[in-house]
Amino acid sequence: METLGNLLRELREQRKLLIREVAASLSLDQTLLSKIERDERKPTAEQLTSFCKFYKEATEEIQTAWLSDKILKELKDHKLAGKALDMAKSKLKNNPSTKKK
């Protein structure tokens, strides 16, 4: 299962970039970026936007990984998590504001 941190590390490594190069490009502290890539810290919404701009072709993948990490954090210890996810998926499917145009 791919986490946001793993995805960001893979994207950086595919481009043969050093962590310090990406950190400098995004105006992030190198230590913070390292922690994000190891899933020890979660990026803020602003940092997420910076990652999406930097890795343009992977924007949807980055946003999806970020959202799934947030959902997992909230639900991982609940025994009814699966049922809740099924219900939420049904609600999303039937919500006119989430339907693709």
Beta strands, then each sheet from edge to edge (+ up, - down):
end
